[in-house]
Amino acid sequence: MHKKLRSTCAFALLLIMAAFAFAQRPRTSTSQDSADNSTTMATPPPAPASVKAKYEGGVFGYNKKMDGTVNFDDQSGRFVFRDSKGKEILFVPYKSITGAYGDTHKVQPAAATVAGAVPSLYALPARFIKTKVRYLTLQYSDPDSNVAGVTSFKLDNKDILDSVLFTLAGKAGLDRRGQVFVRKK
């Protein structure tokens, strides 16, 4: 019994020491001037007309999170969110978008949260499991309805996020400022 407990403690100690050693490794410097950064970054390919997304909230009157698609409606000059059945739920006119950027958050999946809550030494590795979630965040100010706000859409991966962001910024007439796109006054 004591031998098993001792080996489990030794394994946990080894994991903790490995984590500290990994955290102390040298890091490369990636800081550059924002003006230099904007000229050297490659432009991603254009986004498809319809992209799978999850609406995260932010538009007045639409509080509920929903799965669906984001679409570019060039004829009407607007960015449209449709639900999973294809019904148009909300839109933001291109001329109303004042800023756009891509955002990444590290979150713990639900299964890892549940496994990490079990009071056991074996649950310790579950606390270190994280996944990256990508968001397209839009700042808008609609002169027709006099409503302004910030909304976000969860997208599948970095490539999709970059192509949607660059395509939307081009269609909305936004100027690049580092990693963000803004409308100049």
N, C-alpha and C positions, 0 to 999 in steps of 0.2 A: 504494500500500500504506500509506504513512505518512498519507495524507489520510484513508483509511478508519479507521485506528486513532485518529487525532486526532478525527474526528467522533464515534466511539464513546465516547471518553473524555469529550468535551464533553457528550454526552447523559447519560452516567452522572453527571457532576458536576452537571448540571442537575437530575436526579432527586434527588440527595442534598440539594441546596440547597432544593428544593421540600419535601422531607420535614422538614427542619429548620424551614422557615418555617411549615409546617402545625402542627408541634408547639409553636410559640411563640405561637399564637393565644390570645386571652383566653378564659377558661372561666367559665361561669356558676356561681354558688354554689348547690348543691342540698342543703346540710346543713340539716336541721331537727331539732327535738326528736323523739325516738322516740314520745312520747305523742301529739304533734300529728300525726305521720306516720301513725299507725294510725287516726286518726279521719278523715283526709282522703282516704285511698286508697279507690277504688271497689272493690266486691266483684265479681269476675268471674262469668260465668254458671256454673251447675253443670256439673260434668264429665259426659261420657257414661258409661254403665255399663262400657264397655270402651275402653281407650286403648292404642294401639300404643306399645311401650316396649322398651328393651334393659336387661336386668338386668346390673349392673356388679359384683356381688359384695357380700359382707358378711354374709350369713346363714350360720350354722354349717352345714357339710356341703354347701354349694352354692358352689363356688369358680369354676366356669366361667361366662364371660359368655354370655348367651343372648338371642336375639330372641324377642319374644312380645307379650303384652298384660298390662296391669294392670287389675284388675277390683275393683269394690266388691261384696262379698258381705254385704249388710245383714242377711239372715236369720241368718247365723252370726256377724255382727259381726267381719269380718276383711277385710284388704286382700290380694288374691290375685294372684300372677303365674302366667300360663299360657304355655306355649311356643307356637311357631308352629302346632303341630297342635291346640292347644286343651287339651292335657293340663295339669292343675294341677301345678305344680312346687313352689311354696312359698307360704306365707301368713304374715302378721303380724296377730295379733288387734288390733282397734282399742284395746282396753284396755291393750295392751302398748306402744303407741307413746307415747314420752315427749317427742319433739321432731320437728319437720318443718320443712324449709325448701327453697327453690329456690336452685340454684347455677348459675352460668354460668362456663364456661372458654373461653378463646380457644385454639384448636389449629390447627396447620398441617395441611392435608389431605395424604394420602399422595402424590398426584401432584405437589404443590408441593414436598414434601420431596425427591422424586426429581429434579425439575427443578432445584432449588436445589443439589443435590449435584454437578451437572455443572460441571467446572472451566471456566467461561466467563463473560465479562462479561454475556452475554445472560441468564444464569441469575439475576442479581441481583434482578430484580423478583419472581421466584418466592419469594424469602425473605420478602417482605412480605405474602404472601397468608395470611390467617387466617380461620377460621370460628368462630362461636359455637356451643357445645354446651351444652344445658340439661339439668340433673339435678334430680331430686326426691330429696332425701336424708332418710332416716328414722333416728331414733335410737329403739331399742326396748329394753325390759327385760321379758322374759317370766317372770312369777312361777311358771307351771306347770313350765317346764323349767329355770328358774334360769339362763337364757342372756340376755346383753345384748350389744348391738353396734350398728353403724351400717351401713346398706345404702343403695344408690343405684340409681336407674333413670334411664336416658337417655331424654328425651322429645323430640318433634319441634320444638316452638317455644315461645315465651314464653307465648302465650295458653293453650295446652294445659297447660303447666306450672302457670300460675297457677290455672286452674280445677280441676285435679286437687289441687293443694295446699290450696286453700280448701275444697273438698268433703271431702277426707280430714280436715282439721283439724276441720271441723264434726261429722263422723261419729264421730271419735275423742274429741271433747270437749276439744280443745286450746285454750288461750288465746293470743291474739296478743301478741307482744312485739316491736314494730318490724317487721322483715321475717321473723321466726321465729315458729313456733308451739310452745308448750311446755305440758306438763301440770303444773299447780300441785299442790303437795302439800297 
